[in-house]
Every structure is written in structure tokens, then in C-alpha cells.
Amino acid sequence: MKAYLIEKYGDQSAVRAAELPDPKPGADDVLVKIHAASVNPLDFKIRDGAFKRILPYRLPLILGNDLAGVVVKVGSAVTRFAVGDEVYARPDKDRIGTFAELIAVHQDDLAHKPATLTMAEAASLPLVALTSWQALVEKARVGPGQKVLIHAGSGGVGTIALQLARHLGAHVATTASAANTALSKELGADVVIDYRTQDFEDVLDGYDVVLDTLGGKTLEKSLRILKPGGKVISIAGPPDADFARELGANPVLRQAMNALSFTTRRHAKRQGVTYSFLFMKADGEQLREITRLVDAGKIRPVVDCVFPFEQGREAMEYAEKGRAKAGKVVIATV
């Protein structure tokens, strides 16, 4: 099969196309012919080696973290899927590799593709939709009437999180460029702050939840716009001890991660709020919940553009340089 891989950590120049043996599914695995995969910032962080201490991948490594495709083979213990099923997934963190023609995915991490979506649209969803679900439903338990700030509302996570927060009944604010104000409101934002001309800290106050997708100063300011007892959930800030425990890290690594987030947690405590780091996990059951919302018209994907598989490196470069106007960049394999 054809695939895009790295043989060493580095920048975009480390990515190359290669011919590899087809994967062999285990008893609980589903072999999927990939029709489309989308590009995520996580791909660049993995490529750069940003997570090599906590996610020690064996090189060479096929990149790519979500997909849509068709089942071509099932393992002997598979009960939920059959050959010919249209599916989508974010494979487990230890089994990534969707920038390829085939992949073996554990059946627990897979779901049937929303019937209302194309393959490219479906491929844009798993990672960002699961991130949004695990932040807003699982961690924050957002409910009707709560005030939620979602940063970068026109980004991959933001476009889905806005819709999910609206579905959950929240009052939703977001940061976006003026060019994406209309889209952000269409997706569910009640308040849109132009990050180029306004400081959200001067505009917002008394929020219950912030979903931080940017980190740095944005994270620091986000702590200050929460009401007492509020929560910041970040996918871009420093990892914490809870994440280390979920990862099964050794005590030394747990202590190191706790140290990385110490300053942020201290600032949060002074404000009477809490901080937590989210590294989303594969979950087929949650994807099935998302499928129901998509097919009911509650959530729709936002795709910026689709590149053919032969231009996979160009697709990654396009996404990494921030050329996408809104939503996701997709690589079509078929």
C-alpha cells in the first residue's frame, strides 16, 4: 500500500511517500480501505517529536489521526462490522497511520459513517468531534444556560465545539477573525470577538467553561474570565498529572507533567477555578453518539478543501501554514 511516513522526527521535509506491506488485522481488528483522512495540528506535533517522551512511537511511523473508508476484512472476534460497511474513526493513539491506503483499527474505536456525509466530510470529524465531546460533555458537563467560551471558532475543533455547545443549550462565545464572524454565528456562537481588534478578556466575564485550543497567553487570560468554580479545559496548554495517570506514565513522568502545569494550576487556584489538560482518546461509542447528532442535523462538518492523495505533503503544508480559511483540510485516497 501507499503511505506517508517519517523515518525520523523533523519538519515537513521528514515526510515522504512510501510503498509498504498491507496491514494484517488481529482478531478484534477491522481492515479499512481508507477513502479520506483529514489533517490535524496533532500530526505536526507527532512529526516534530513533541510527544516522543510520552508517546514513544516506533519509527518509521505512518502519520494521520482520523479517517473514513470501507471495511474490506474483519477479524475473527469482530461482531459490530461487516465487509462493505462505511465507517469512520480516530484510531487509538498507539495505532495511528491514516495517511495511507489501508489501516487496521480495533472495532471498539470504529463507528459507522454518518449516512448524510460524504467520505471527505466524515473524515474531517473524528478527532475534532471526539475532542469537543470529551471536553464539553465528559469533562465540563455543559448544560442549558451555562456560559461557554470556545477559542478559535473557525478552526477544526472550534467549528464542531460551537455546534455541540449550542446543542447542549449553552450561551456560546468565540474568538475568530472578522471574516469568519458570520460562519461562527451560523455554527452557534452568540458572541463573536474579533481577536485582531478586541481582547476577549475586556469583553467577557462570569463564564462557566472555556475550551482553550491555543495555549500561552490565551490560556492565562481565559482563567480570568471564569466565574468562581469555572473550568478551563485545554488541548494546547501544559499536560497535568491526571493526563499522566490516564496515559499510564511512570511516577517520574507523572511528576514531570505535574511540574509543567504547576504555574497554570496555581494561577487557576488563585482565581477560584480549575485547569485540566485534554488529550482526546479514541472511542467508538462516543463516535456513534456524534453520528446520531450529525444525521439529525445538529452538527455538520466544515471542510476547507480536499487534496488528492498524491498531494498529501502539499495538504499537510497547506494546513500547517494556516492557509485554511475555516474548518479542516482533507486528503482523499480514493
C-alpha positions in Angstrom: 0.0 0.0 0.0 1.0 3.7 -0.4 1.5 5.8 2.7 3.1 9.0 4.0 5.6 8.3 6.8 8.6 9.6 8.8 11.7 7.7 9.5 13.0 10.3 11.9 11.5 13.3 13.7 11.7 16.6 12.0 9.9 19.3 9.9 7.9 18.8 6.8 11.0 17.7 4.9 11.0 14.5 7.0 7.7 13.3 5.5 7.9 11.0 2.5 5.7 8.8 0.4 6.5 5.1 0.5 5.2 1.6 -0.5 4.6 -0.6 2.5 3.1 -4.1 3.1 -0.6 -4.2 3.7 -1.5 -4.3 7.5 -2.7 -7.6 8.9 -5.7 -7.2 11.2 -5.8 -9.1 14.5 -8.9 -10.9 15.9 -10.6 -7.7 17.1 -9.5 -5.6 14.2 -11.3 -4.2 11.2 -9.2 -3.7 8.0 -10.4 -0.5 6.4 -9.7 0.8 2.8 -9.2 4.5 3.5 -11.2 6.8 1.2 -10.2 10.1 3.0 -8.2 11.3 6.0 -8.0 14.8 7.5 -5.0 16.8 8.6 -4.7 17.9 12.3 -2.2 20.0 14.3 -1.5 16.8 16.2 0.1 15.4 13.0 2.7 18.1 13.1 3.4 17.7 16.8 3.9 14.0 16.4 6.1 14.5 13.3 8.2 17.1 15.2 8.7 14.7 18.1 6.9 17.0 20.5 5.3 13.9 22.2 8.2 11.4 21.9 8.7 11.2 25.6 5.1 10.4 26.4 4.1 8.7 23.1 7.2 6.6 22.2 6.4 5.7 18.6 8.5 3.2 16.8 9.9 4.6 13.6 9.3 4.5 10.7 5.8 5.9 11.5 2.8 6.4 9.2 1.2 9.8 10.1 -2.5 10.6 10.2 -5.1 10.5 13.0 -8.6 10.1 11.5 -10.2 8.5 8.6 -13.3 7.5 6.7 -13.5 4.4 4.5 -14.9 1.0 3.7 -14.4 -2.3 5.6 -12.6 -4.9 3.5 -11.8 -7.5 6.1 -12.8 -8.3 9.7 -11.0 -10.3 12.4 -12.4 -13.5 13.9 -13.7 -11.7 17.0 -15.3 -8.7 15.3 -19.1 -8.5 15.9 -20.1 -4.9 15.0 -18.9 -4.6 11.5 -19.0 -6.5 8.2 -17.2 -6.2 4.8 -18.7 -3.4 2.8 -19.6 -1.2 5.8 -18.8 2.5 5.5 -17.0 3.6 8.7 -15.0 6.4 10.3 -12.6 6.6 13.2 -9.9 8.2 15.2 -7.6 5.2 15.8 -6.1 4.6 19.2 -3.1 6.9 19.9 -0.8 3.8 19.6 -2.2 2.8 16.3 -2.3 5.9 14.2 -1.5 5.9 10.4 -4.4 7.2 8.4 -2.3 8.8 5.6 -2.3 5.5 3.8 -4.5 3.3 1.6 -5.3 0.8 4.4 -5.4 0.6 8.1 -6.3 -2.0 10.8 -8.5 -0.4 13.5 -9.8 -2.1 16.7 -13.5 -2.5 16.5 -14.0 -0.5 19.7 -12.5 2.6 18.1 -14.7 2.4 14.9 -18.2 3.6 14.1 -20.5 3.5 11.1 -20.1 6.7 9.0 -22.9 9.2 9.2 -25.3 8.4 6.3 -25.7 12.1 5.4 -22.0 12.7 4.8 -19.5 12.2 2.0 -16.3 10.3 2.8 -14.3 13.6 2.9 -16.8 15.2 5.2 -16.8 12.2 7.5 -13.0 12.0 7.6 -12.9 15.6 8.9 -14.8 14.8 12.0 -13.5 12.0 14.3 -10.6 13.7 16.1 -12.2 17.2 16.4 -15.6 15.8 17.3 -14.3 13.5 19.9 -12.2 16.3 21.3 -15.3 18.5 21.5 -17.4 15.8 23.1 -14.8 14.8 25.7 -14.2 18.5 26.7 -17.8 19.7 26.8 -19.8 16.6 27.6 -17.4 14.3 29.5 -15.2 16.8 31.4 -17.2 20.0 31.7 -20.7 18.5 31.7 -22.1 21.6 29.9 -25.8 22.1 30.4 -28.5 24.6 29.4 -27.9 28.2 30.4 -24.2 27.9 31.1 -21.8 30.3 29.5 -19.1 28.7 27.4 -16.2 30.3 25.6 -14.6 28.4 22.7 -11.4 29.8 21.3 -10.7 29.8 17.5 -14.3 29.1 16.5 -13.4 28.8 12.8 -10.7 26.1 13.4 -11.1 22.4 13.2 -12.1 21.9 16.9 -13.9 25.2 17.1 -16.3 24.6 14.3 -17.6 21.4 15.9 -17.4 22.6 19.5 -19.6 25.6 18.7 -22.3 23.4 17.3 -22.1 20.9 20.2 -22.2 23.7 22.8 -25.3 25.1 21.2 -26.9 21.7 21.1 -26.2 21.4 24.8 -28.1 24.6 25.4 -25.2 26.8 26.4 -24.7 30.5 25.7 -21.7 30.4 23.5 -18.9 33.0 22.8 -15.9 32.5 20.5 -12.9 34.3 19.1 -12.5 34.5 15.4 -11.4 36.8 12.6 -13.9 39.3 11.3 -14.1 37.3 8.0 -15.4 34.3 10.0 -17.9 36.1 12.1 -20.9 35.1 10.0 -19.8 31.4 9.9 -19.2 31.4 13.7 -22.7 32.7 14.4 -24.2 30.2 11.9 -22.5 27.4 13.8 -23.8 28.5 17.2 -21.9 31.5 18.6 -24.0 34.1 20.4 -21.0 36.4 20.8 -18.1 36.6 18.3 -15.0 38.5 19.4 -12.6 39.7 16.6 -9.3 38.6 18.1 -7.4 41.1 15.9 -9.2 44.2 17.2 -10.6 43.1 20.6 -9.2 41.5 23.7 -11.7 38.9 24.9 -10.7 39.5 28.5 -12.1 43.0 28.2 -15.4 41.8 26.9 -16.3 38.6 28.7 -16.8 37.8 32.4 -18.5 35.2 34.5 -18.1 32.2 32.2 -18.6 28.6 33.4 -16.3 26.9 30.9 -13.5 27.8 28.5 -12.3 25.4 25.8 -8.8 26.5 25.1 -7.3 25.5 21.7 -4.4 28.0 21.7 -2.5 27.9 24.9 0.0 30.5 26.0 -1.3 34.0 26.9 -4.8 33.0 25.7 -4.9 30.2 28.3 -3.7 32.7 31.0 -6.4 35.2 30.2 -9.0 32.5 30.0 -8.6 31.8 33.7 -9.6 35.3 34.5 -12.9 35.4 32.6 -14.3 32.5 34.6 -16.7 32.8 37.5 -15.7 31.0 40.7 -15.8 27.3 40.2 -15.4 27.6 36.5 -13.3 25.3 34.3 -10.6 25.8 31.6 -10.1 22.7 29.5 -7.1 23.0 27.2 -5.8 20.9 24.3 -2.9 23.3 23.9 -1.7 24.0 27.5 0.7 22.1 29.6 -0.1 18.4 30.4 -1.1 17.6 34.0 -0.9 14.7 36.4 -4.4 13.4 35.5 -3.3 13.1 31.9 -0.2 11.3 33.0 -2.3 8.8 35.0 -4.6 8.2 32.0 -1.5 7.6 29.9 -0.2 5.1 32.4 3.0 7.1 32.8 5.6 6.1 35.4 5.9 8.1 38.6 8.9 10.2 37.3 7.0 11.3 34.2 3.9 12.0 36.3 5.9 14.3 38.5 7.4 16.0 35.4 4.0 16.6 33.9 2.7 17.9 37.2 5.6 20.3 37.3 4.9 21.5 33.7 1.4 22.6 34.7 2.2 23.9 38.2 2.2 27.6 37.3 -1.1 27.3 35.4 -2.8 25.3 38.2 -1.5 27.8 40.8 -3.0 30.7 38.8 -6.3 28.8 38.4 -6.4 28.2 42.2 -5.9 31.9 42.9 -8.9 32.7 40.7 -11.0 30.0 42.3 -11.2 28.0 39.1 -9.8 24.7 37.8 -7.5 23.8 34.9 -7.3 20.5 33.1 -5.4 19.2 30.0 -7.2 17.1 27.5 -5.6 14.7 25.1 -8.5 13.1 23.4 -8.9 9.3 23.2 -10.3 7.0 20.6 -13.9 6.0 21.4 -16.3 4.3 19.0 -19.3 4.6 21.4 -18.8 8.4 21.5 -18.5 8.5 17.8 -21.8 6.7 17.5 -23.4 9.5 19.6 -21.8 12.0 17.3 -23.1 10.1 14.2 -26.6 10.4 15.6 -26.2 14.2 16.1 -24.8 14.6 12.5 -27.6 12.6 10.9 -30.2 14.6 13.0 -28.7 17.8 11.5 -27.4 19.0 14.9 -23.7 19.0 13.8 -22.2 19.5 10.3 -18.6 19.3 9.2 -16.7 22.3 7.9 -14.2 21.3 5.2 -11.9 24.0 3.8 -10.5 22.0 0.9 -9.7 18.4 -0.3 -6.3 17.4 -1.8 -5.8 14.2 -3.8 -3.6 11.5 -2.1 -0.7 12.3 -4.5 -0.6 15.8 -3.0 -0.6 14.6 0.6 2.6 16.5 1.5 1.1 19.7 0.0 -2.0 19.2 2.1 0.0 19.0 5.3 2.0 22.1 4.3 -1.2 24.0 3.5 -2.7 23.1 6.9 0.5 23.8 8.9 1.0 27.2 7.4 -2.6 28.2 8.4 -3.9 28.7 4.9 -7.2 27.1 5.6 -9.9 29.8 5.9 -12.2 27.7 8.1 -12.5 24.0 9.2 -10.5 21.1 8.1 -8.1 20.1 5.3 -8.8 16.6 3.9 -6.7 14.1 1.9 -8.7 11.9 -0.5 -7.2 8.5 -1.0 -10.0 7.3 -3.4 
